[in-house]
Amino acid sequence: MDTNLVMYQEEFDRITQVLNRLRVDASAKIVFLVDKNGQQIAGAGEIEQVDTTSLASLTAGNVAATDGLAKLIGEKEFSILFHEGRKDNIHISIVGQRLILVVIFDERSSLGLVRLRVRKASAELERILQQMESKAREVGESEQVSPFAEITDEDIDALFSE
């Protein structure tokens, strides 16, 4: 899975649809998807009420730390994490060994409902991820050449010396 992924608008829209549906179906406050580096990919719900940049990076750090704990006790990973608070709860799951799906919910929902809905959404997100990987392989195999490949340093120098 070393393939560099490029997300086009079509995939972004499909991911956003999945997250919006999950938010409604799970009665969640916030749903968002981040990569394991802590970069937010997409979100749905009341995301303007939280610092999503910090939340995304802290979530990725939490997953990385938990992966370390798993390895210490002989597990490959813990694919689901759950944090229970006084008002809000956070359900974190790994999608396609590459992405992190975060669902923040309160008393309007339940852990059982969230887990059920996350399972369905994760399967959809994995299909989208697989399609993105296939598309990246196809582009790699066709060896798309940059339109700037034939421009030399001399061409650039000449352009700026005029």
TORPA-4810 file (N, C-alpha, C, O; in nm, 3 decimals):
<nodes>
NODE_1_0.082_-0.121_0.000_0.000_0.000_0.000_0.085_0.126_0.000_0.055_0.223_0.070_M
NODE_2_0.191_0.123_-0.078_0.276_0.240_-0.087_0.226_0.338_-0.191_0.285_0.445_-0.210_D
NODE_3_0.119_0.303_-0.259_0.066_0.387_-0.366_0.029_0.524_-0.312_-0.043_0.536_-0.212_T
NODE_4_0.078_0.627_-0.380_0.035_0.762_-0.345_-0.104_0.782_-0.399_-0.130_0.759_-0.517_N
NODE_5_-0.193_0.825_-0.313_-0.331_0.844_-0.357_-0.356_0.989_-0.394_-0.308_1.082_-0.330_L
NODE_6_-0.431_1.004_-0.500_-0.478_1.135_-0.539_-0.629_1.129_-0.533_-0.691_1.040_-0.590_V
NODE_7_-0.686_1.224_-0.461_-0.831_1.227_-0.449_-0.886_1.332_-0.544_-0.850_1.450_-0.537_M
NODE_8_-0.973_1.287_-0.631_-1.040_1.378_-0.722_-1.172_1.422_-0.661_-1.217_1.365_-0.562_Y
NODE_9_-1.234_1.523_-0.721_-1.359_1.576_-0.668_-1.465_1.467_-0.656_-1.541_1.466_-0.559_Q
NODE_10_-1.470_1.376_-0.752_-1.569_1.269_-0.750_-1.556_1.184_-0.623_-1.656_1.155_-0.557_E
NODE_11_-1.434_1.145_-0.588_-1.413_1.064_-0.468_-1.442_1.145_-0.342_-1.501_1.095_-0.247_E
NODE_12_-1.400_1.272_-0.343_-1.427_1.358_-0.227_-1.578_1.370_-0.204_-1.624_1.363_-0.090_F
NODE_13_-1.654_1.389_-0.311_-1.799_1.400_-0.299_-1.861_1.272_-0.246_-1.951_1.275_-0.162_D
NODE_14_-1.812_1.158_-0.295_-1.865_1.028_-0.248_-1.832_1.008_-0.100_-1.917_0.961_-0.023_R
NODE_15_-1.710_1.042_-0.060_-1.671_1.030_0.081_-1.758_1.120_0.167_-1.805_1.078_0.273_I
NODE_16_-1.779_1.243_0.123_-1.862_1.337_0.197_-2.005_1.286_0.211_-2.066_1.302_0.316_T
NODE_17_-2.057_1.224_0.106_-2.192_1.165_0.114_-2.198_1.055_0.219_-2.293_1.047_0.297_Q
NODE_18_-2.097_0.970_0.221_-2.092_0.860_0.319_-2.088_0.918_0.460_-2.159_0.871_0.548_V
NODE_19_-2.005_1.020_0.482_-1.993_1.080_0.615_-2.124_1.148_0.658_-2.165_1.136_0.773_L
NODE_20_-2.188_1.219_0.566_-2.316_1.283_0.598_-2.423_1.179_0.634_-2.499_1.197_0.729_N
NODE_21_-2.428_1.071_0.556_-2.526_0.966_0.585_-2.496_0.900_0.720_-2.588_0.872_0.797_R
NODE_22_-2.368_0.875_0.747_-2.331_0.816_0.876_-2.371_0.908_0.991_-2.422_0.861_1.093_L
NODE_23_-2.348_1.038_0.976_-2.384_1.131_1.082_-2.533_1.125_1.112_-2.574_1.123_1.229_R
NODE_24_-2.615_1.121_1.009_-2.760_1.115_1.028_-2.801_0.979_1.084_-2.876_0.972_1.182_V
NODE_25_-2.754_0.871_1.023_-2.795_0.735_1.063_-2.751_0.700_1.204_-2.819_0.624_1.274_D
NODE_26_-2.637_0.755_1.248_-2.584_0.724_1.382_-2.626_0.829_1.485_-2.589_0.819_1.602_A
NODE_27_-2.702_0.929_1.443_-2.740_1.042_1.530_-2.617_1.103_1.597_-2.616_1.132_1.717_S
NODE_28_-2.513_1.123_1.516_-2.387_1.176_1.567_-2.383_1.327_1.552_-2.454_1.386_1.470_A
NODE_29_-2.298_1.389_1.633_-2.277_1.533_1.622_-2.179_1.566_1.511_-2.201_1.656_1.431_K
NODE_30_-2.070_1.490_1.508_-1.961_1.516_1.413_-1.908_1.381_1.362_-1.894_1.285_1.437_I
NODE_31_-1.880_1.378_1.232_-1.813_1.263_1.172_-1.703_1.319_1.084_-1.727_1.409_1.003_V
NODE_32_-1.584_1.269_1.098_-1.480_1.311_1.005_-1.380_1.201_0.980_-1.367_1.105_1.056_F
NODE_33_-1.310_1.218_0.868_-1.214_1.119_0.820_-1.079_1.186_0.811_-1.066_1.294_0.753_L
NODE_34_-0.977_1.122_0.868_-0.841_1.174_0.862_-0.747_1.064_0.815_-0.780_0.946_0.824_V
NODE_35_-0.631_1.103_0.765_-0.532_1.002_0.732_-0.446_0.977_0.856_-0.457_1.050_0.955_D
NODE_36_-0.362_0.877_0.849_-0.282_0.841_0.967_-0.175_0.943_0.999_-0.109_0.934_1.102_K
NODE_37_-0.156_1.042_0.909_-0.063_1.152_0.936_-0.132_1.267_1.007_-0.068_1.365_1.044_N
NODE_38_-0.264_1.256_1.027_-0.337_1.361_1.098_-0.395_1.468_1.008_-0.436_1.573_1.058_G
NODE_39_-0.400_1.446_0.879_-0.459_1.542_0.786_-0.607_1.512_0.769_-0.644_1.400_0.735_Q
NODE_40_-0.692_1.611_0.793_-0.835_1.591_0.775_-0.865_1.577_0.626_-0.818_1.656_0.545_Q
NODE_41_-0.945_1.477_0.592_-0.983_1.453_0.454_-1.121_1.513_0.427_-1.141_1.584_0.329_I
NODE_42_-1.217_1.483_0.515_-1.354_1.533_0.498_-1.423_1.527_0.633_-1.381_1.455_0.723_A
NODE_43_-1.530_1.604_0.645_-1.605_1.605_0.770_-1.751_1.636_0.746_-1.789_1.685_0.640_G
NODE_44_-1.833_1.605_0.847_-1.976_1.633_0.839_-2.027_1.664_0.979_-1.973_1.615_1.078_A
NODE_45_-2.129_1.745_0.985_-2.190_1.777_1.114_-2.143_1.909_1.169_-2.112_2.001_1.093_G
NODE_46_-2.138_1.918_1.299_-2.109_2.043_1.370_-1.958_2.069_1.380_-1.907_2.102_1.487_E
NODE_47_-1.888_2.054_1.268_-1.742_2.064_1.271_-1.691_2.205_1.296_-1.577_2.222_1.338_I
NODE_48_-1.775_2.306_1.272_-1.730_2.443_1.296_-1.718_2.471_1.446_-1.661_2.573_1.485_E
NODE_49_-1.771_2.383_1.530_-1.766_2.405_1.675_-1.642_2.346_1.741_-1.623_2.360_1.862_Q
NODE_50_-1.556_2.281_1.662_-1.433_2.224_1.718_-1.314_2.263_1.631_-1.329_2.297_1.514_V
NODE_51_-1.197_2.258_1.690_-1.072_2.282_1.618_-1.037_2.151_1.547_-0.972_2.064_1.603_D
NODE_52_-1.082_2.139_1.422_-1.066_2.013_1.349_-0.920_1.980_1.320_-0.883_1.863_1.312_T
NODE_53_-0.838_2.081_1.304_-0.695_2.056_1.278_-0.632_1.986_1.398_-0.563_1.885_1.382_T
NODE_54_-0.657_2.040_1.517_-0.603_1.976_1.638_-0.667_1.840_1.661_-0.598_1.744_1.697_S
NODE_55_-0.797_1.832_1.642_-0.867_1.705_1.662_-0.813_1.598_1.569_-0.794_1.483_1.610_L
NODE_56_-0.789_1.634_1.444_-0.736_1.537_1.347_-0.597_1.490_1.386_-0.569_1.370_1.384_A
NODE_57_-0.509_1.583_1.422_-0.372_1.543_1.455_-0.366_1.466_1.587_-0.289_1.371_1.600_S
NODE_58_-0.447_1.507_1.685_-0.450_1.433_1.812_-0.509_1.293_1.793_-0.465_1.198_1.858_L
NODE_59_-0.608_1.281_1.706_-0.665_1.150_1.678_-0.560_1.058_1.616_-0.548_0.942_1.655_T
NODE_60_-0.485_1.111_1.519_-0.379_1.031_1.457_-0.274_0.991_1.560_-0.224_0.878_1.559_A
NODE_61_-0.240_1.084_1.650_-0.145_1.052_1.757_-0.198_0.946_1.851_-0.124_0.858_1.895_G
NODE_62_-0.327_0.955_1.881_-0.392_0.856_1.967_-0.386_0.718_1.902_-0.355_0.619_1.969_N
NODE_63_-0.416_0.711_1.773_-0.412_0.584_1.702_-0.269_0.529_1.699_-0.248_0.410_1.719_V
NODE_64_-0.171_0.616_1.676_-0.031_0.573_1.673_0.011_0.518_1.809_0.078_0.415_1.818_A
NODE_65_-0.028_0.589_1.916_0.007_0.543_2.051_-0.060_0.410_2.082_0.001_0.321_2.141_A
NODE_66_-0.184_0.396_2.042_-0.257_0.272_2.066_-0.198_0.158_1.986_-0.196_0.044_2.032_T
NODE_67_-0.150_0.187_1.863_-0.081_0.084_1.785_0.043_0.034_1.860_0.073_-0.085_1.859_D
NODE_68_0.114_0.128_1.924_0.230_0.089_2.004_0.191_0.000_2.121_0.259_-0.099_2.149_G
NODE_69_0.081_0.033_2.187_0.031_-0.051_2.297_-0.006_-0.190_2.246_0.024_-0.290_2.310_L
NODE_70_-0.073_-0.194_2.131_-0.114_-0.322_2.074_0.008_-0.411_2.049_0.008_-0.530_2.082_A
NODE_71_0.110_-0.352_1.989_0.230_-0.430_1.957_0.299_-0.481_2.085_0.354_-0.591_2.087_K
NODE_72_0.295_-0.400_2.191_0.355_-0.442_2.318_0.291_-0.567_2.374_0.357_-0.648_2.440_L
NODE_73_0.163_-0.584_2.349_0.095_-0.702_2.404_0.072_-0.811_2.299_0.002_-0.909_2.323_I
NODE_74_0.133_-0.791_2.181_0.127_-0.895_2.078_0.011_-0.884_1.980_-0.013_-0.977_1.904_G
NODE_75_-0.059_-0.774_1.980_-0.168_-0.753_1.884_-0.113_-0.677_1.764_-0.016_-0.602_1.776_E
NODE_76_-0.176_-0.697_1.648_-0.136_-0.622_1.528_-0.177_-0.477_1.544_-0.096_-0.386_1.523_K
NODE_77_-0.302_-0.454_1.581_-0.354_-0.320_1.606_-0.486_-0.332_1.679_-0.546_-0.440_1.683_E
NODE_78_-0.531_-0.223_1.735_-0.666_-0.214_1.786_-0.741_-0.132_1.682_-0.716_-0.013_1.667_F
NODE_79_-0.832_-0.196_1.612_-0.897_-0.129_1.500_-1.009_-0.035_1.542_-1.055_0.047_1.463_S
NODE_80_-1.054_-0.047_1.667_-1.159_0.041_1.718_-1.119_0.094_1.854_-1.075_0.020_1.942_I
NODE_81_-1.135_0.226_1.871_-1.108_0.291_1.999_-1.235_0.364_2.041_-1.309_0.416_1.957_L
NODE_82_-1.260_0.368_2.170_-1.379_0.437_2.219_-1.342_0.515_2.344_-1.280_0.462_2.436_F
NODE_83_-1.381_0.642_2.345_-1.358_0.726_2.462_-1.493_0.778_2.509_-1.568_0.839_2.433_H
NODE_84_-1.523_0.754_2.635_-1.651_0.795_2.691_-1.631_0.917_2.781_-1.550_0.914_2.874_E
NODE_85_-1.707_1.022_2.753_-1.698_1.143_2.833_-1.828_1.167_2.909_-1.922_1.088_2.899_G
NODE_86_-1.833_1.276_2.984_-1.955_1.311_3.056_-2.069_1.343_2.960_-2.181_1.295_2.977_R
NODE_87_-2.038_1.425_2.858_-2.140_1.465_2.762_-2.122_1.398_2.626_-2.219_1.352_2.566_K
NODE_88_-1.999_1.393_2.579_-1.972_1.343_2.445_-1.883_1.220_2.449_-1.805_1.200_2.542_D
NODE_89_-1.898_1.139_2.345_-1.818_1.018_2.329_-1.750_1.023_2.193_-1.801_1.086_2.099_N
NODE_90_-1.637_0.957_2.183_-1.565_0.952_2.056_-1.543_0.805_2.019_-1.488_0.728_2.098_I
NODE_91_-1.586_0.770_1.900_-1.563_0.636_1.844_-1.464_0.654_1.729_-1.489_0.731_1.637_H
NODE_92_-1.353_0.582_1.736_-1.248_0.593_1.635_-1.227_0.455_1.575_-1.212_0.356_1.647_I
NODE_93_-1.225_0.449_1.442_-1.200_0.320_1.377_-1.107_0.339_1.259_-1.102_0.445_1.197_S
NODE_94_-1.034_0.233_1.229_-0.939_0.234_1.118_-1.011_0.181_0.994_-1.079_0.079_0.999_I
NODE_95_-0.996_0.253_0.884_-1.059_0.214_0.757_-0.949_0.184_0.657_-0.866_0.270_0.627_V
NODE_96_-0.950_0.063_0.605_-0.854_0.027_0.501_-0.709_0.036_0.543_-0.623_0.057_0.458_G
NODE_97_-0.680_0.022_0.670_-0.544_0.029_0.726_-0.474_0.160_0.694_-0.352_0.170_0.708_Q
NODE_98_-0.550_0.261_0.652_-0.487_0.383_0.605_-0.556_0.508_0.655_-0.492_0.612_0.672_R
NODE_99_-0.686_0.499_0.680_-0.763_0.615_0.721_-0.824_0.594_0.859_-0.837_0.481_0.905_L
NODE_100_-0.860_0.704_0.923_-0.919_0.699_1.056_-1.056_0.768_1.049_-1.066_0.884_1.009_I
NODE_101_-1.159_0.694_1.087_-1.295_0.746_1.088_-1.331_0.782_1.232_-1.324_0.697_1.321_L
NODE_102_-1.370_0.906_1.254_-1.400_0.956_1.388_-1.547_0.995_1.395_-1.596_1.070_1.310_V
NODE_103_-1.617_0.943_1.497_-1.757_0.977_1.518_-1.770_1.031_1.660_-1.736_0.963_1.757_V
NODE_104_-1.819_1.154_1.670_-1.843_1.214_1.802_-1.994_1.219_1.823_-2.068_1.272_1.740_I
NODE_105_-2.038_1.162_1.934_-2.182_1.154_1.959_-2.212_1.176_2.107_-2.123_1.165_2.192_F
NODE_106_-2.337_1.207_2.135_-2.379_1.231_2.274_-2.493_1.136_2.310_-2.509_1.031_2.247_D
NODE_107_-2.571_1.172_2.411_-2.677_1.085_2.461_-2.789_1.060_2.361_-2.872_0.971_2.383_E
NODE_108_-2.794_1.135_2.252_-2.896_1.112_2.150_-2.871_0.982_2.074_-2.959_0.935_2.001_R
NODE_109_-2.753_0.925_2.089_-2.718_0.802_2.021_-2.666_0.701_2.122_-2.664_0.727_2.242_S
NODE_110_-2.625_0.587_2.072_-2.568_0.485_2.160_-2.446_0.422_2.092_-2.433_0.428_1.970_S
NODE_111_-2.360_0.362_2.172_-2.241_0.298_2.116_-2.280_0.188_2.020_-2.217_0.172_1.915_L
NODE_112_-2.382_0.112_2.052_-2.426_0.004_1.965_-2.469_0.055_1.828_-2.431_-0.002_1.726_G
NODE_113_-2.548_0.161_1.826_-2.594_0.218_1.700_-2.475_0.273_1.620_-2.466_0.252_1.499_L
NODE_114_-2.385_0.342_1.688_-2.268_0.399_1.620_-2.184_0.286_1.559_-2.144_0.296_1.443_V
NODE_115_-2.159_0.182_1.635_-2.078_0.070_1.584_-2.142_0.005_1.462_-2.074_-0.028_1.365_R
NODE_116_-2.274_-0.013_1.468_-2.348_-0.074_1.357_-2.336_0.013_1.231_-2.307_-0.037_1.123_L
NODE_117_-2.359_0.143_1.247_-2.355_0.235_1.132_-2.212_0.255_1.081_-2.192_0.269_0.960_R
NODE_118_-2.114_0.255_1.170_-1.975_0.270_1.129_-1.931_0.151_1.045_-1.857_0.167_0.948_V
NODE_119_-1.976_0.033_1.082_-1.939_-0.087_1.007_-1.982_-0.074_0.861_-1.905_-0.105_0.770_R
NODE_120_-2.104_-0.028_0.838_-2.155_-0.011_0.702_-2.079_0.099_0.628_-2.038_0.082_0.513_K
NODE_121_-2.060_0.212_0.694_-1.990_0.325_0.632_-1.845_0.288_0.600_-1.792_0.326_0.496_A
NODE_122_-1.781_0.213_0.689_-1.641_0.173_0.667_-1.628_0.087_0.542_-1.533_0.102_0.465_S
NODE_123_-1.724_-0.001_0.521_-1.721_-0.086_0.400_-1.732_0.001_0.275_-1.662_-0.023_0.177_A
NODE_124_-1.819_0.102_0.278_-1.832_0.192_0.164_-1.704_0.272_0.143_-1.658_0.289_0.030_E
NODE_125_-1.646_0.322_0.252_-1.523_0.400_0.242_-1.408_0.315_0.189_-1.325_0.363_0.113_L
NODE_126_-1.404_0.188_0.230_-1.298_0.099_0.180_-1.312_0.077_0.029_-1.212_0.071_-0.042_E
NODE_127_-1.436_0.066_-0.019_-1.457_0.051_-0.164_-1.406_0.174_-0.238_-1.341_0.162_-0.341_R
NODE_128_-1.436_0.292_-0.185_-1.389_0.416_-0.248_-1.237_0.421_-0.246_-1.174_0.459_-0.345_I
NODE_129_-1.177_0.382_-0.134_-1.031_0.380_-0.120_-0.968_0.284_-0.221_-0.866_0.316_-0.282_L
NODE_130_-1.029_0.167_-0.237_-0.977_0.070_-0.334_-0.985_0.125_-0.477_-0.894_0.104_-0.557_Q
NODE_131_-1.094_0.195_-0.507_-1.107_0.254_-0.640_-1.001_0.362_-0.662_-0.945_0.375_-0.771_Q
NODE_132_-0.973_0.439_-0.556_-0.869_0.542_-0.566_-0.733_0.476_-0.590_-0.654_0.526_-0.669_M
NODE_133_-0.706_0.366_-0.521_-0.579_0.295_-0.538_-0.567_0.239_-0.679_-0.460_0.245_-0.740_E
NODE_134_-0.678_0.184_-0.732_-0.676_0.131_-0.870_-0.648_0.243_-0.969_-0.568_0.226_-1.061_S
NODE_135_-0.714_0.356_-0.949_-0.694_0.470_-1.038_-0.549_0.517_-1.031_-0.491_0.553_-1.134_K
NODE_136_-0.491_0.519_-0.911_-0.351_0.563_-0.895_-0.257_0.467_-0.967_-0.159_0.510_-1.028_A
NODE_137_-0.286_0.336_-0.959_-0.202_0.238_-1.029_-0.212_0.257_-1.180_-0.111_0.251_-1.251_R
NODE_138_-0.335_0.279_-1.230_-0.353_0.301_-1.374_-0.276_0.423_-1.422_-0.211_0.419_-1.526_E
NODE_139_-0.282_0.530_-1.345_-0.210_0.652_-1.381_-0.060_0.625_-1.377_0.014_0.670_-1.465_V
NODE_140_-0.015_0.551_-1.276_0.128_0.517_-1.265_0.175_0.432_-1.380_0.285_0.451_-1.431_G
NODE_141_0.089_0.337_-1.423_0.126_0.248_-1.533_0.130_0.322_-1.666_0.209_0.288_-1.754_E
NODE_142_0.045_0.422_-1.680_0.044_0.495_-1.807_0.157_0.596_-1.812_0.178_0.662_-1.914_S
NODE_143_0.231_0.610_-1.700_0.346_0.699_-1.695_0.314_0.838_-1.749_0.376_0.886_-1.844_E
NODE_144_0.216_0.899_-1.687_0.181_1.034_-1.731_0.303_1.124_-1.711_0.363_1.128_-1.604_Q
NODE_145_0.337_1.195_-1.814_0.452_1.284_-1.811_0.402_1.425_-1.783_0.301_1.469_-1.838_V
NODE_146_0.474_1.495_-1.700_0.439_1.632_-1.667_0.447_1.719_-1.793_0.537_1.701_-1.874_S
NODE_147_0.354_1.814_-1.808_0.363_1.903_-1.924_0.486_1.993_-1.917_0.520_2.059_-2.015_P
NODE_148_0.552_1.996_-1.802_0.670_2.081_-1.785_0.800_2.002_-1.802_0.908_2.058_-1.784_F
NODE_149_0.790_1.875_-1.836_0.908_1.789_-1.843_1.010_1.837_-1.945_1.130_1.824_-1.923_A
NODE_150_0.963_1.893_-2.057_1.057_1.934_-2.161_1.117_2.071_-2.137_1.202_2.115_-2.215_E
NODE_151_1.075_2.141_-2.033_1.129_2.274_-2.004_1.262_2.258_-1.931_1.271_2.188_-1.830_I
NODE_152_1.364_2.323_-1.983_1.497_2.312_-1.923_1.526_2.433_-1.836_1.453_2.532_-1.838_T
NODE_153_1.634_2.423_-1.758_1.677_2.537_-1.676_1.711_2.656_-1.763_1.688_2.771_-1.724_D
NODE_154_1.767_2.629_-1.883_1.801_2.738_-1.975_1.673_2.812_-2.019_1.672_2.934_-2.030_E
NODE_155_1.566_2.736_-2.044_1.439_2.797_-2.083_1.388_2.890_-1.973_1.337_2.999_-2.001_D
NODE_156_1.401_2.847_-1.851_1.355_2.927_-1.738_1.440_3.053_-1.724_1.389_3.163_-1.704_I
NODE_157_1.574_3.034_-1.733_1.664_3.149_-1.727_1.632_3.251_-1.836_1.628_3.372_-1.812_D
NODE_158_1.611_3.200_-1.958_1.581_3.287_-2.071_1.451_3.364_-2.048_1.439_3.480_-2.085_A
NODE_159_1.355_3.299_-1.988_1.227_3.360_-1.963_1.239_3.478_-1.867_1.174_3.581_-1.885_L
NODE_160_1.323_3.463_-1.765_1.334_3.567_-1.664_1.441_3.672_-1.697_1.449_3.775_-1.630_F
NODE_161_1.523_3.648_-1.798_1.627_3.745_-1.831_1.577_3.849_-1.932_1.647_3.947_-1.961_S
NODE_162_1.460_3.827_-1.986_1.407_3.921_-2.086_1.357_4.046_-2.023_1.309_4.135_-2.093_E
</nodes>
